[in-house]
Structures are given as C-alpha cells and as structure tokens.
Amino acid sequence: MSSGFHKLLAFLSLLATIGLIVVGTLAMRGFVNDASTVEVLSQHPSILTPAAFTFSMWTSVFGVLLIFGVYQVLPSKAEDAAVVGPGYFLACIANIAWFVCWSFSQMAPAFVFICLTGLALFLVHRKLDRTGTFINALFVKGPLGLYFGWVTAMFLINATIVLQSLLGEMSVAAWSTIGCLMLVMAIAAVFAVRVRWRNFIYPIGLAWAAMGIGIGQTGKIAVIMASALTIAACLLIAASIVVDLKGFGDE
C-alpha cells in the first residue's frame, strides 16, 4: 500500500476517534435521547449492573484514544496506523452505533454493536507487535488495551441485560450464578490477552468495572466475592509487567 493510503487511513482513524468522543460525550450527558448512559443503565437493572460512577471510565478511554489518534497521524507513524487502522476505524463506528442504541434503550441492537466493537478490537490486537518499543506500548498498545478491556466489560454488562429480558424472572441464586460465570469469563479473557499479546493495560478496564459491580450489587454476596476475585486477578496480571521488565533488563 502507498504512503498516501497510509496517511488517509490514519486521518480517517483520527476522524472516527473524534466522532466517537463527540457522540459518546453527548450520550453520556443525555443529549442523544434526553437520558444519559447512566440513566439508561438504571432503567435496565441486571446482576452485573455497576455503581453509577463506573461509567466515568469512558472519559479516560476517550482521553487515551485521542492521544492514540493524534500519535498515529504523525508522518513517521503512518505505516503503523495502516496495521491497526481498518479494525480500529470499524471499532469506532460500531461503538458510535452502540452509544446511539444504548441511549434509545435498544439493548439487543446495542449488544450486537458492542460485540462488533469487541471483535474489531480483537482483530486489531492480532496485528499488534507482541513486543514493540516503549513508545509503541505507551501510545498504541496502552490506549488500545484500555479500550479493549473496557469494551469487554461493556459486553458483559450488556449481555446480562439482554439475558434478563430473554430469561425473565429467575431466583436471585440463579442470576448470581450467571453473574459469577460472567466474571469468570472476564478473568479468562484477561489471562488470554496477557499470554497472547502481553498487554498489561487490558485488565484495568475490567478491574474498574468489577469494582463498580461489587459496589452496585449490595447484598449479593456471591457476586461481590466474584467481583473481588476479578479485581485481584486483573491487578495481579497487570502487575506481572514487572516480571517482563525484569526479564528485559536481564537480557
């Protein structure tokens, strides 16, 4: 592919990032359908409904994505952008659609779009350099890892809402079991991303979501314990970067 195409792809990725930030911010503040993302969340309670503050993670995600978006349009980084650009662009578009569907309480379509967002980010991570430089880790793997981890958390939350509408009334024990299984899936995902792509930022979004879930599910002991286990696993896996750094220093 020509350098001109690389630059165009980088520019489109930056536009998609800005579009995601604008639409996401409007949705979070309730300007899309007169209801903020948190207000919509409260209208669809489930076993993984987190405390309201949890969705503030979107602000951090937007911030690091903007850094990534600006970094990848630098002339010297155009070829790097070409590697992740198509998947990242699709992730942003699908995420924008998720915000719109979520704002209108269309949970089933929202679930489809958050799945597409996660799939696109999965494909992006398959193309990322497993090792890379410190600068690459700081401006590419870090932002994309935080984004992917947070989208994984949104996938689990959205999935439980859809399951609630499909399965209807069940006992608290049954729903707690489902919630715990979802959190076990989160731990498995964190471990897989750590082993496969050595991304130590991915767990942060899931740890934050698990903390919010544990606080939001007052009285549901099993879910609270599973949330605590998820937080511990995420932080432990994130902290394993020390082992990698030590190994790098010994080489």
Buried (B, 14 or more C-beta within 10 A) or exposed (E): EEEEEBBBBBBBBBBBBBBBBEBBBBBBEBEBBEBBBBBBBEEBEBBBBBBBEBBEBBEBBBEBBBBBBBBBBEEEBBEBBBBBBBBBBBBBBBBBBBBBBBBBBBBEBBBBBBBBBBBBBBBBBEEBBEEBEEEBBBBBBBBBBBBBBBBBBBBBBBBBBBBBEEEEEBEEEEBBBBBBEBBBBBBEBBBEBBEEBBBBBBBBBBBBBBBBBBBBBEEBEBBBBBBBBBBEBBBEBBEBBEEEEEEEEEE
